[in-house]
Each structure stands twice: as C-alpha cells, then as structure tokens.
Amino acid sequence: CPVLARMEHTGFLVDRKALYDFGESLMSAIEQLQQSIWALAGEPFNIQSPKQLGHVLFDQLMLPAGKKTKTGWSTNAAVLEKLRGKHPIIDQILDYRMLTKLKSTYADGLLKVIDRTDGRIHTTFRQTLTQTGRLSSVEPNLQNIPVRTGLGRTFRKFFVASPGCLLVDADYSQIELRILAHISEDETLIAAFNAGADIHTITASQVFGVSPELVTGEMRKRAKAVNFGIIYGIGDYSLSEDIGVSMREAKAYIESYFEKYPRIRAYMDAVKAGARRDGYVTTLFGRRRYIPELHSKRKQLEAFGERVAMNTPIQGTAADIIKKAMIDTAKALRENGMQSRLILQIHDELIVESPQAETERAAALLQTCMERAFTLRVPLVAETHVGKTWYDAKG
C-alpha cells in the first residue's frame, strides 16, 4: 500500500501541448475519412449509427449481410471484419472507428485528467479489482494505453520524464511461461530457459518435428500462440481462430505440444482435479482463488472454471512476483538515498523516473530487484531500456 500510494501521489508527467496537437491531427484524419466514406456510400449519413450504417452496407451497397437484430442489421467489429475485401468502404469504416476511439478515449480523455497544478496524470491503483491478483489502474486506466497499432503506440510519446530526468522501463521476459516451467517441472521447458534459448523456436521445433534451424517465422508464430494459449487453457476452436488454421490442425498442434511437454499436461490435469476437490487454486505465494464455476451444471461455466484453474496459479504468481519486485525496488531506491522513484506498473512492466545522474544505477537496481524477486527453477529475466519518453524507453 505505501508503494502504491507514493506512485499515485507522484504521477506521470504529460506533454499537454503535444497530446492536444495529436488530437487535432486525428480529428482532421477523421473528417477526411468521413468525406471518403460518404462518397463511397453515395450520400452523407451518421457513420456511428449502426442502423444507418447497416442500411448503407446491406440495403444500398448490397453487401453479403451478417445477422439482423431487432433494431436492424448488425454492424459490430466481427461482422465488418468478415466483409474486408468485399468493398473499399469496409476498411475505411474500420479505420474511422479506430481513429474516433483513439480521439475520444485517449486524446480527449487524457487531456481531461492532467492535473492543473503539476501537469501530471495521477492514476489510482486497485489491488482488489481482478480475480488473478493483478493490479488495476483506474481513473484513468494507464494500463490500456494502446500498443497493437503504430498510431496507438504514439500516445506513449506524450508521457515524458521531468526536466533533468529520464525514464527507466523494465519488463519481465515471458514470466508466465517461466512460471509454467517451474510449476510443471517439465524438463524440456526448464532446459530451454536455462540455456537461454528462444522458447517459441524450441516449441516450434518440438511441435513441428524439425530442427531449431529449420523453424520458419510462420512456425514460430504458431508455436508462440500455442505456448501462450496453453497457459489460458485454450481449446481447438480458439487456437484455430487465433492463427487462421482449421480446428483439426489446431487440435493436432495442441496434442503434439502435450506429447512433447508431458509434464505440462500432467500439471494441468492435477490442478483441475485439485480445484474440483478443494474448491480453489493457489499461487506459489499461497494466495487462493475460489472457483465455484467448476461445480456448475452449465457446461460453458464449468469449462470457464477449468480454464481459470489452469491459468490462475500462473498469472496469479506473476502478479505476486511483480508486487514483490515493486516493494524491493522502492526499498532499494530509498536505502541507497536515491531520488529515483517508481511511477507506473503495467502488469509485467515497471517504470522508474530517475535524475540523469542516477539513471545507470537506477536501471541496474531495478533489473536486479525484478530478477531476484523470487527464485524459480529457471532464471527470471528483466529487460531494461532508458529514454526521455515512455515511447523511447519501451525499447
């Protein structure tokens, strides 16, 4: 609690003018797209209105329709994604939606919450919002600043260090897979991490039956989806959707994975059985999560309970470890008489604002505290980067 209180009180400095200017450039792009969409539709209409948009797409342009609801045609993201390539208006509508969300949620939303006295954003960290034990950031949520698109990542450029300071950003490398290796005691996974090998290449090599040198980029991408999917109890259907293969292929990947990593299957089966017996699962730190869904008569809820049972000890332990790292880092900075201070946590990532004269020491100290927060059968690895903005420091 004291660590979080200090982080909330300190806040994160924001370049208000740059953020405002970016919002204006988004507005201009939105207006251009609107004109282009109207030209393709043959008339002006409210693009934000599902009813009007449905009428344009399915009644006027005669695109293959999805499903009709009580209020008209469905125009949700899934429907539009399936229409990609059928008409140039679709890509433009999806871009329009992305830009309007970036403008309203982030450009306008963040401007509203910059503190007038110090120019900083002071988020609130909640410890009791998630079931897994992860910290949540609210009012505003700084943990969901977009990262998937180049345009979304631009928002990190507006989070800056104070004058004379730099930002040190450190994040754990594949912490959940490392915890899985530790908990399952799977020799293949442990050996790969201890050798410092690329875990997704090793998995691709195992699953596809080729030597690591022959693993292609596509194989590695699929193996990565399987690696992370296994942690979340992924099924054939979800994996097939994620990597764009048939359900039969997805099932074969999962089966092959468990053949090559038998201890992981044994762990998953044991944790589900234990959760049914006890009614809860625990993290390596002993924190419990009760799972009443396992005894539901509804198959969907029961399947959800099984996924929770498999994932919580892993994700929950990762949440515990980074909290321990935060406590250790704050204490070490204080004991070394440093002015550097923790200002943000984003799941597996920590950010320290540091006077330039201390930056090198602060980076080394942050990395050490993160890597020594807990002892696993494999090394905990944290990677640090330094920069004037959050964008630069993300590496």
N, C-alpha and C positions, 0 to 999 in steps of 0.2 A: 504493500500500500504506500509506504513513503516514497519508493522509487517512482511509482506511477504518479503520485501527487506532484513530485518535482518535475516530471516530464510534462504534465498538464499545465503547470504553472509557467514553465519555461516557454513552451510553444515552439512554433516553426515559422521563421521569417519568410514573408512572401513579397515578391516584386509586384506590387499592385498595378503599376502602370503597364508593365509587360503583359500581365494577365488580362487587363482591360483591352489592350490593343489586340491581343489574340482573339478575344471575344468578338471584337468588331470585324476582324478578318473572317471569322466563322460566319458572322451574320451576312457578310457580303457573299460568301460562297453559298449560303443557304438561299439567298434571294436569286442568285444565278441559276441554281438547280431548280428552284420553283418555276422560273420562266421556261426552262427547258422541258420540265415535266408537263407544264400546261400546253406547250407547243406540240409535244408528242400525243397528248390526250385530245388536242383539238379544241380545248376550252379551259377556262380557269375553273378551279374547284378547290375545296379545302382538303389538302393532302393529308392532314391529321385526322380527318373524319373517316372512320372505317366504312361507313355507309356510302359516302360519296366516292371513296377510292374503289370500293367493291363494284359500284355501278360503272365506273370508268373502265376498270380492268376486265370485268366479266360480261357486262351488258353491251358496252360500246366497242371495246377492243376485241371482244370475243375470245379472251384467253381461256385455256382449259381450267375450269373452276375447281376449287377445292370443295369445302363444305359450306352449306348455307346454315346460318344460325337464325334464331327468331327475329333478329334485327336486320338480317341481310347476309351478304357474303362475308366469310371470314377472310381477314387480310393480315393475320398475325405473321410473325417472322418465319415460322415453319412453312406456311403457305407460299410466301414470297420467295423463299429460298428454292422451293421446288420449281418455281417459274423462271428462275435465272436462265438466260439464253433464249427464252421464248419471245422476248420483246425488249428493246433497249430501255423502255421506261422502268423496268423492274430494278435494274442496277441503280438507276438514278433515285428511285424511291427509297431503296435500302440505304444509299449514301445520305439522302435527305434526313432519314430517321436518325442515322448515326450522328450527323452534324448537329441536328436540333437537340439531341440528348447531351452531346458534349457542351453545347452552348448553355442550355438551361441548368443542367446538373452541376457542371464543373466551372465553366467561365463565369456565369452569373452567380451560381451557388456559392463558390469560394469567395468571390468579392464581398458577398453579404456578411461573411463570418470573420473577415480580417479585423482584428482588434484595433480600434481607432487610436489607442494610446501607444501601442508598441509595434504596430504593423505586422503582428504575428497571428497565426491561427492556433487557437488553444483547443485541441480536441479533448474528449472525455474518454478514458479507457474503462471499459466494463469487464469485470472478472467473472460475472455470473450470467452472461448472456448466452454463451454457447454451451452445448452439452459436452463437447470434447475437452473443454478447459482452455481453448484458445482465447486470447484477449480480443475484445472487440473495441473498435474506435467509432464513436458516435458524436454527432453534432459538432463538426461534420465528420463523416467517415473518411479518414485519410488512408485506410487500408484498401479502398477500392478505386484509387486513382487509376485510370485505365492503363494497361500495359500491353494489350494484344495488338493495337494498331500504332503505327508511327505517329499519327496525329494525336492519339490519346496520350502516348508517352510524352508528347510535347509539354503537357501540364507539369511534369517534373522539373522543367526548366525554370519555372516560376517560384519553386521552393529553393531558397538560397541561404547561404551562410551569412552571419552577421559580418559587418566590416572587420577586416583583420583576422577572420576565421575561415576555416574550411570544414566541409562535411566529410566524415568517415562513414562509409557504408559497408557493412559486413553481412554476408548471409551464408547460412549453412548449405553445404553441398549435399543434396539427396539425403537429408536427415531421416526421412521416413523409411527409405529403403535400407539405410544403415541400421535403424532400429529393428526392422523386419529381420535382417540378417542375425542380429543379436538375439532376438526373442525366439526365432525359429531354430537357431543353431545350425542353419544349413551350411555345410562345409564349402560348397561351390561358391555361394554368395560371399561368405566370410573371406575365403581365399582371394576372390576377385577384389574386394575392398582393401584387404591388407596388402595386396600387390599394387594398389593404386591404379588398377585397370579401369577402362571405361565400361561401366556396368551395363549400359544398354547394348554396347557392341558384344560383350560377353554373352548376354541373354540372347541376342540375335544369333550368335554363333551356336549356342546350345539348342535353341528352338528350331532353327532352320538347318541345323546339321552341317554347317560349313565352318572352315577355319576363320578366326577373327579377321585375318587379312582380306578375306573374300566377302565380308559383310558390306552390303551396299547401303547407301543413305536411306533408301526406302525400307530395307530390312531393319535398320537401326530405329527408324521412326516407329515402325510397328512394334518392335520389341519394347521401346520406351512406353508406348500405350499399354502394352501388356503388363510391364513392370509396375506402373502406377495404378493400372486398373485392378490388379490383384489385391493391392492394399485396400481398395474400396469395395472388394467383393464383386467385381464386375462380372456380368453374365455375357453369354454369346451375343445376344441382340445388341446390347450397349456397345460392346467392343466392335462389332461389325459396323455399327453406325459411326463410331469414332474414327475408324481407319479405312472405311469405304470398301469392305470386303463382304463376302457372303457370310451368313450365320454359320454355315458348315466350316468355312475357313477359320472363322473366329474361334469356333469350338475346338478345332484342331490345334490352333495356337495355344489355347489355354491348357488343353490336355498335354501337349508337348512340354509346356512350361512346367507343369506339375510333375511330369516324368523326370525332367532334368533337375528339378528342385524338390525332391520328395519330402524333405523336412518342412517345407513351407506348407504343403498340403496337410501334413500331419498336424502342424501348428493350427492351421485354420479349422480343421475338424475338432481338435481338442478345445480350442477357445469357444467354439459354438456349443459343444457339449457342456463345457463348464458353465457357460452363461445360462443355458437351459436349467442346469442343476441348481445354480446359486441365485439366479435372477439378476446377476450383474457381472461386469468385467472390471478389471483394474489396470491402471497404468503401472509402469515399473516403480513409480513413486508411491504406489498403494492407493491412488485416488480412484474411487468407484464411480461407475455409471450403471444405473439400473436400467434394464431393458424389458419392460412389461410386454412389448410387442411380440416377443418370442412365443408367448402363450396365446396369441390372438387366434381366433377362429378364421380370420380373413387371411388368405394366403399371401396377399400383397404386403400386409402389415408384418406378417411373420418373416417374409423374405427381407423386408427392410430391417427387422430386428437382427437377422443373421448378418447382414452387411455391417450394421452398427457394431455387433460383437467382434467381427473380424478387424474392423478399422480402428475402433476407439483405443485399444491398448497402444496402437502405433501412433496415431495422430495425437492422442492424449499425452503420451510420453514425450513426444516432440514439443508439445505446448509446455509441459512441465520443465523440460530441459532449457528452453529459451528463457523462461521466467527465472530459473536459477542463474543463467548466464547474465541476465539483466541485474540481478541482485549483486552478483560477483563483480560485474563491471562498475556499477555505481560505487560500490565499496572500494574497489581498487583505485578508481579515479580520485576519490576523497582522501584515501590513505596516502596517496602519492602527492597530495597537495596541488592537484591539477585543476585548472579552470574548465577543462573539457566536460561536457555533460551529455547524457543520453537525452534525445529529444523525440524519438519515434521508434515504434516496433510495428513491423508488418509481417506477422506470422513467423517466417524463418529468417527475417532480416532485421538488423538493428542499425540505427543511425545516431552518430555522436557528432555534436558540433564542437569544434576544437580550435582554440587560438593557433595561428600558423606555427608559432614556435614550439607547440606541443604536439602537432599533428602526427609526426612519426611515432612518438611514444604512445599516443592515444590509440593509433591504429594497431600497434603491436600488442598493447594491453587488451584491447577489445577482442582481437583474434585469439589471444591466449585464454581469456576468460570464457569465450564461447567454446573453444576446443577442449577445455578442461572442466566444463560444467558437469559432465557425467562420464563415467567410464563404461564403454561398451566393448564387445569383443572385436569391434572394428574401430578405426580412428574416426573421431568427429572432425570434420574439416570445415573451416570457415574461410571464405574468400573476402578480402577487403579491397576497397577502392576509395580514392580520395578525389574530391572535386569541389568547385565553388558552388555548384548547384546539385540538387538531388539527381538530375538527369546525368550530369558528368560523373557523379560519384557512384552511379549504379554500374559503371564499367561496361 
